[in-house]
Amino acid sequence: MSGRLSNKVALITGSSRGIGRATALAFAREGAALIGVHYASNAEAAEATIRDIEAIGGKAVGIKADLRQGKPAADSIWEQFRAAALAATGEARLDILVNNAGIAPALPLAETDEPTFDELMTINYKTPFFLIQAVADHIKDNGRIINVSTGFTRIAAPSHPAYAASKGALETLTLALAPQFGARGITVNAIMPGVTATDMNAEWLASPDARAGAEALSVFTRVGEVDDVADVITFLASNDARWTTGQVIDATGGARI
Ligand SMILES: NC(=O)c1ccc[n+]([C@@H]2O[C@H](COP(=O)([O-])OP(=O)(O)OC[C@H]3O[C@@H](n4cnc5c(N)ncnc54)[C@H](OP(=O)(O)O)[C@@H]3O)[C@@H](O)[C@H]2O)c1
């Protein structure tokens, strides 16, 4: 543990699994005082993340909310977290918010129906927007807001147009909010992962041809591991990234550069 996040209180959406879970564990290794492990329904996975954080010597609380519910979900996440932070640290505080939870269905234009479009936009953009709104007055000076986007905002993705656009909205929000939070030393950045080995991709990456195609995207000719992305998020969360705000940081392994 090198302590880059000593005494920091962090909330990471979608940290039961995948990139969010790896980020939660990385934050714990850096000495975070409390980590909110948000999830939708997979309580078992959230509990496993919490146990693994505790095994590192960290403290964590589970926060359950379905981001499909929009603003009520965002408000519920903050209410649950503030109560947990108060109980665990004596203060209803937050230093780092990572908007990570998301879904990425492969749906070309013609196959995207309206309910699916609305669901994508709500989970990937609308609820993160209202979560930032809910925490805005509570996040500490010199805090961090980190939004997890996708390389598909830089690389054309006809297989995922609605998904790519939902993350494009999140990136635009990142830029739009940076000046307002800058007044308090709070940075607002986004990160764009490329293809990363998580449950989201497990099915199609099981095909050797598809995996080879995904590996060929990166200049490192491999698929990303969750720690490849979590380490960049941890850098953005740390004091080392204090002079970077309003940016989208590429963590695609140099995909199609
Ligand atoms: N993996 C990639 O290749 C890749 C590439 C670019 C960008 N990204 C982005 O990175 C982020 C994390 O992706 P991942 O691959 O780590 O995902 P993942 O392994 O599929 O995990 C998804 C996480 O989000 C939560 N979640 C899903 N739907 C939710 C909902 N309706 N309400 C609340 N939480 C919900 C899940 O909770 P439960 O465990 O309860 O289901 C889980 O914690 C996403 O925003 C994704 O778009 C991923």
The ligand as a MOL file (V3000), in Angstrom:
LIG
                    3D

  0  0  0     0  0            999 V3000
M  V30 BEGIN CTAB
M  V30 COUNTS 48 52 0 0 0
M  V30 BEGIN ATOM
M  V30 1 N -15.4250 -4.0650 -20.3840 0
M  V30 2 C -15.1330 -3.3130 -21.4240 0
M  V30 3 O -14.5810 -3.7830 -22.4310 0
M  V30 4 C -15.4420 -1.8420 -21.4100 0
M  V30 5 C -14.9650 -1.0590 -22.4510 0
M  V30 6 C -15.2400 0.3010 -22.4600 0
M  V30 7 C -16.0020 0.8450 -21.4460 0
M  V30 8 N -16.4770 0.0580 -20.4570 0 CHG=1
M  V30 9 C -17.2890 0.6920 -19.4320 0
M  V30 10 O -16.7460 0.3790 -18.1690 0
M  V30 11 C -17.7790 0.3240 -17.1940 0
M  V30 12 C -17.6570 -0.9700 -16.4170 0
M  V30 13 O -17.7560 -2.0430 -17.3340 0
M  V30 14 P -17.4300 -3.5580 -16.9140 0
M  V30 15 O -17.0490 -4.2550 -18.1690 0
M  V30 16 O -16.5550 -3.5820 -15.7380 0 CHG=-1
M  V30 17 O -18.9050 -4.0410 -16.5020 0
M  V30 18 P -19.4100 -5.4190 -15.8590 0
M  V30 19 O -18.2740 -6.3210 -15.5410 0
M  V30 20 O -20.5130 -5.8920 -16.7500 0
M  V30 21 O -20.0270 -4.8980 -14.4750 0
M  V30 22 C -21.0940 -4.0040 -14.5310 0
M  V30 23 C -21.2770 -3.3460 -13.1940 0
M  V30 24 O -22.3210 -2.3630 -13.3390 0
M  V30 25 C -23.4180 -2.7110 -12.5140 0
M  V30 26 N -24.6680 -2.4440 -13.2320 0
M  V30 27 C -25.0730 -2.9610 -14.4180 0
M  V30 28 N -26.3230 -2.5410 -14.7030 0
M  V30 29 C -26.7100 -1.7730 -13.6650 0
M  V30 30 C -27.8980 -1.1000 -13.3280 0
M  V30 31 N -29.0040 -1.1430 -14.1110 0
M  V30 32 N -27.9610 -0.4160 -12.1680 0
M  V30 33 C -26.8910 -0.3820 -11.3500 0
M  V30 34 N -25.7210 -0.9940 -11.6010 0
M  V30 35 C -25.6470 -1.6970 -12.7390 0
M  V30 36 C -23.2710 -4.1990 -12.2050 0
M  V30 37 O -23.9270 -4.5240 -10.9700 0
M  V30 38 P -24.3910 -6.0520 -10.6440 0
M  V30 39 O -23.1340 -6.8220 -10.3280 0
M  V30 40 O -25.3070 -5.9470 -9.4800 0
M  V30 41 O -25.0620 -6.5690 -11.8930 0
M  V30 42 C -21.7550 -4.3220 -12.1220 0
M  V30 43 O -21.2750 -3.8910 -10.8950 0
M  V30 44 C -19.1080 0.4770 -17.9540 0
M  V30 45 O -19.5680 1.7850 -17.8590 0
M  V30 46 C -18.7190 0.1550 -19.3820 0
M  V30 47 O -19.5440 0.8030 -20.3190 0
M  V30 48 C -16.2200 -1.2750 -20.4070 0
M  V30 END ATOM
M  V30 BEGIN BOND
M  V30 1 1 1 2
M  V30 2 2 2 3
M  V30 3 1 2 4
M  V30 4 1 4 5
M  V30 5 2 4 48
M  V30 6 2 5 6
M  V30 7 1 6 7
M  V30 8 2 7 8
M  V30 9 1 8 9
M  V30 10 1 8 48
M  V30 11 1 9 10
M  V30 12 1 9 46
M  V30 13 1 10 11
M  V30 14 1 11 12
M  V30 15 1 11 44
M  V30 16 1 12 13
M  V30 17 1 13 14
M  V30 18 2 14 15
M  V30 19 1 14 16
M  V30 20 1 14 17
M  V30 21 1 17 18
M  V30 22 2 18 19
M  V30 23 1 18 20
M  V30 24 1 18 21
M  V30 25 1 21 22
M  V30 26 1 22 23
M  V30 27 1 23 24
M  V30 28 1 23 42
M  V30 29 1 24 25
M  V30 30 1 25 26
M  V30 31 1 25 36
M  V30 32 1 26 27
M  V30 33 1 26 35
M  V30 34 2 27 28
M  V30 35 1 28 29
M  V30 36 1 29 30
M  V30 37 2 29 35
M  V30 38 1 30 31
M  V30 39 2 30 32
M  V30 40 1 32 33
M  V30 41 2 33 34
M  V30 42 1 34 35
M  V30 43 1 36 37
M  V30 44 1 36 42
M  V30 45 1 37 38
M  V30 46 2 38 39
M  V30 47 1 38 40
M  V30 48 1 38 41
M  V30 49 1 42 43
M  V30 50 1 44 45
M  V30 51 1 44 46
M  V30 52 1 46 47
M  V30 END BOND
M  V30 END CTAB
M  END
